[in-house]
Amino acid sequence: MKLFVYALFVGVLAGCVHSPTAAERASADYGSYPSNYQALVQQYLYAKLKDPSSVMYNNWRSPARSYDGQYSGYRVCVDVNS
């Protein structure tokens, strides 16, 4: 199962990255749909946050296929307040 948590880094190597073609996106292996995506994200962030017991999650979006030219899988967007 593949699941990615993305962070936005503005301007970092933006000029060095090319967008994948439609053929590359169509042939990418995304893995199976993560039905337990909320638990997966919470487990990942629990290990990364300084005070994970205070975290609040809001506005969960359903997993969507994502391919950046190197990695393929599902991305999940959620508002996190810690």
Secondary structure, 3 states (H helix, E strand, C coil): CCEECCCCCCCCCHHHCCCCCHHHHHHCCCCCCCCCHHHHHHHHHHHHCCCHHHCEEECCCCCEEEECCCCEEEECCCEEEC
